Structure formats: C-alpha cells, structure tokens
Amino acid sequence: MEFADRVILVTGASSGLGRHAARALALAGATVVLLGRHEKRLDGVYDDILAAGGAQPVIMPFDLAEADDPRFNALAATLAHQLGRLDGILHSAAQFIKLSKLEHQRLKHWEAAFATNLMAPFALTRACLPLLEGAEDAAVLFSAEEHGLNPGPYWGGFGLSQAALIALAELFAAEHQDNPNLRFNVLIPGPVSSPMRHRTHPGEVPENLPKPESLLPFYLTWLGPQSRGRSGEVIRPDLGYDPSRQD
Ligand SMILES: NC(=O)c1ccc[n+]([C@@H]2O[C@H](COP(=O)([O-])OP(=O)(O)OC[C@H]3O[C@@H](n4cnc5c(N)ncnc54)[C@H](OP(=O)(O)O)[C@@H]3O)[C@@H](O)[C@H]2O)c1
C-alpha cells in the first residue's frame, strides 16, 4: 500500500494503458481521479476498481481538447476542495492522427492532436502546480511515443506533438530542479497492446504484443516514492517485443 493517502490524477483513464495504470494505483492504495470524456466509460473503470478491492476512485468527466485556462483552474480547485491534496498526475490521454504524408494532413487534425497531446498536459500541470508543490512527494509522469524522440515520415502532426511533449516535460523538470519534492518524467511505453496501438499499427498481431500489465511496475515506480529525487528522465522499458514474430 505504498500509495495509501496519495491522490493521483490519471488522464485517459477510460481506456488502454491509463485504465490499467489507474487500477494498479488504486490497488496500491491511491485515491485515483479518473479523467476522460465519457462518463459511462469511467463508470466502468470505477466499478472494475471497486470489484478488484482498490481504493474508491473519483470520476472526472472532462474534455482536455475543449478546455481553456479557467476550466483547468476550476478542475484544480475542485481537486483542492474535494480531496484537499494532489500527489501526482499520470498524463495518459492522447489523440492520434492517422498516418499520412504531410500534404494529406489538415489543420483541424493538428489542432486536435496538439490540444490533447501537448497543450492540455501543459495547462493541466500548470493549473495543478500549487497542489503538487504542497505535497510532500509529488510526481508528474507524461506518456509519449517513440516517434516523439525521432519524428519520422508519415507521423506528421502526431509525432511533432509528441516531440514537443517530451521537450515540455524537460522544461518543467528544469524549472523545478531546486524542489526535491516534485519530479517530472516521461514514460515511452513502446509497443503495448491497446486500442490506440491497434489503430497506429493495424498490421500487428495483437496477441504478440506485450500486455498493458507489463508496464504496471513502471507506473508504480515513477509515480510513487521509489523514484523520489529523479526528475527530467525519459524512461523506455524494454518489454521484449519481437516485431518480426507473425505467428
Ligand atoms: N499503446 C502503446 O503501444 C503506446 C506506445 C507508446 C506511447 N503510448 C502512449 O500511451 C498513452 C496511452 O495510450 P493508449 O494506447 O492507452 O491509448 P488509448 O487506449 O487510445 O487511450 C487514450 C485515452 O485518451 C483519452 N482521451 C482522448 N482524447 C481526450 C480528450 N480530449 N479529453 C480527455 N481524454 C481524452 C481517451 O478517453 P475517452 O475517449 O474516453 O475520452 C482514452 O482514455 C498515450 O499517451 C500514448 O501516446 C502508447
């Protein structure tokens, strides 16, 4: 129960990796704030966590792409009012743009991707900073893509939003390097079975991919007390995936 008494906000908690991470955090004792756009999907995660014996979570329906500063501030104020503290944020929400040459991408696709993948993690973290700075041991973990490290052809606006997200995390870490109680790191999960992975790589055999469960030790380490004092790192787990395996 190393997360007992901790409050962790998880974006993208309704699906994929965020959903699994939220459940693991709740089983480790955290009060998890489940953020996503669809209340019904969050209800399902809530029920799943309670059925598994996890700490009671809080549901936070919220559209990251539509919010402005006042709405992010209001979200932080709600957390302060209802829970009185915040010990961590896992940014796991993301918006994918389908792979294509730049000439086929449109501004509205870039706007949606940048709003969810870059601007929201910035604005949400910024709004929650006073709460995080008030915690004894706070961790912010951004989720990014391999293509953020090396934006390649066809990944277009999605890859560039991820590159900017990694740079954003490094900026937060650098600007708070004097605070040993607050850290900012980036997790690049690599290939893991999830709804998004099946959209980005439709040719893969899902059963051959690592399962989301294999990432849980990384979420627990980088959001919890074990990573205290480590900030500005990019974590790239090797989950042993062999992309040439097609059986
Ligand atoms: N799976 C992989 O192999 C892999 C590899 C590298 C990096 N990642 C990264 O890991 C993270 C999680 O990926 P995933 O595979 O779990 O993706 P996913 O299954 O598609 O989940 C994405 C989540 O983002 C939420 N979301 C999207 N737009 C939102 C918005 N405007 N406001 C609030 N929530 C929004 C979705 O919730 P609703 O639709 O219910 O709102 C959903 O819960 C992402 O940052 C991704 O880039 C994944």
The ligand as a MOL file (V3000), in Angstrom:
LIG
                    3D

  0  0  0     0  0            999 V3000
M  V30 BEGIN CTAB
M  V30 COUNTS 48 52 0 0 0
M  V30 BEGIN ATOM
M  V30 1 N -0.1670 1.5910 -26.5580 0
M  V30 2 C 1.0500 1.8100 -26.9980 0
M  V30 3 O 1.6650 0.9270 -27.6190 0
M  V30 4 C 1.7300 3.1300 -26.7480 0
M  V30 5 C 3.0410 3.2780 -27.2230 0
M  V30 6 C 3.6890 4.4870 -26.9920 0
M  V30 7 C 3.0410 5.5070 -26.3070 0
M  V30 8 N 1.7490 5.3290 -25.8720 0 CHG=1
M  V30 9 C 1.1290 6.4500 -25.1570 0
M  V30 10 O 0.4790 5.9580 -24.0060 0
M  V30 11 C -0.6820 6.7580 -23.7310 0
M  V30 12 C -1.9030 5.8770 -23.6250 0
M  V30 13 O -2.1150 5.2580 -24.8690 0
M  V30 14 P -3.2180 4.1240 -25.0850 0
M  V30 15 O -2.6140 3.1650 -26.0360 0
M  V30 16 O -3.7090 3.6440 -23.7740 0 CHG=-1
M  V30 17 O -4.3760 4.9550 -25.8460 0
M  V30 18 P -5.9740 4.7370 -25.8720 0
M  V30 19 O -6.3320 3.3610 -25.4780 0
M  V30 20 O -6.4280 5.2460 -27.2100 0
M  V30 21 O -6.4940 5.7380 -24.7410 0
M  V30 22 C -6.4650 7.1080 -24.9400 0
M  V30 23 C -7.1970 7.7670 -23.8130 0
M  V30 24 O -7.1960 9.1840 -24.0440 0
M  V30 25 C -8.4700 9.6830 -23.7090 0
M  V30 26 N -8.7090 10.9330 -24.4360 0
M  V30 27 C -8.5200 11.1490 -25.7620 0
M  V30 28 N -8.8720 12.4190 -26.0790 0
M  V30 29 C -9.2630 13.0170 -24.8950 0
M  V30 30 C -9.7390 14.3070 -24.5630 0
M  V30 31 N -9.8900 15.2680 -25.4950 0
M  V30 32 N -10.0520 14.5700 -23.2880 0
M  V30 33 C -9.9170 13.6040 -22.3280 0
M  V30 34 N -9.4790 12.3680 -22.5870 0
M  V30 35 C -9.1530 12.0630 -23.8690 0
M  V30 36 C -9.4370 8.5700 -24.0990 0
M  V30 37 O -10.6150 8.6670 -23.3370 0
M  V30 38 P -12.0960 8.9430 -23.9350 0
M  V30 39 O -12.0610 8.6180 -25.4060 0
M  V30 40 O -12.9790 8.0590 -23.1310 0
M  V30 41 O -12.2850 10.3890 -23.6490 0
M  V30 42 C -8.6500 7.3320 -23.6740 0
M  V30 43 O -8.9160 7.0440 -22.3240 0
M  V30 44 C -0.7670 7.7890 -24.8510 0
M  V30 45 O -0.1540 8.9680 -24.4250 0
M  V30 46 C 0.0530 7.1610 -25.9630 0
M  V30 47 O 0.5940 8.1210 -26.8570 0
M  V30 48 C 1.0890 4.1730 -26.0820 0
M  V30 END ATOM
M  V30 BEGIN BOND
M  V30 1 1 1 2
M  V30 2 2 2 3
M  V30 3 1 2 4
M  V30 4 1 4 5
M  V30 5 2 4 48
M  V30 6 2 5 6
M  V30 7 1 6 7
M  V30 8 2 7 8
M  V30 9 1 8 9
M  V30 10 1 8 48
M  V30 11 1 9 10
M  V30 12 1 9 46
M  V30 13 1 10 11
M  V30 14 1 11 12
M  V30 15 1 11 44
M  V30 16 1 12 13
M  V30 17 1 13 14
M  V30 18 2 14 15
M  V30 19 1 14 16
M  V30 20 1 14 17
M  V30 21 1 17 18
M  V30 22 2 18 19
M  V30 23 1 18 20
M  V30 24 1 18 21
M  V30 25 1 21 22
M  V30 26 1 22 23
M  V30 27 1 23 24
M  V30 28 1 23 42
M  V30 29 1 24 25
M  V30 30 1 25 26
M  V30 31 1 25 36
M  V30 32 1 26 27
M  V30 33 1 26 35
M  V30 34 2 27 28
M  V30 35 1 28 29
M  V30 36 1 29 30
M  V30 37 2 29 35
M  V30 38 1 30 31
M  V30 39 2 30 32
M  V30 40 1 32 33
M  V30 41 2 33 34
M  V30 42 1 34 35
M  V30 43 1 36 37
M  V30 44 1 36 42
M  V30 45 1 37 38
M  V30 46 2 38 39
M  V30 47 1 38 40
M  V30 48 1 38 41
M  V30 49 1 42 43
M  V30 50 1 44 45
M  V30 51 1 44 46
M  V30 52 1 46 47
M  V30 END BOND
M  V30 END CTAB
M  END
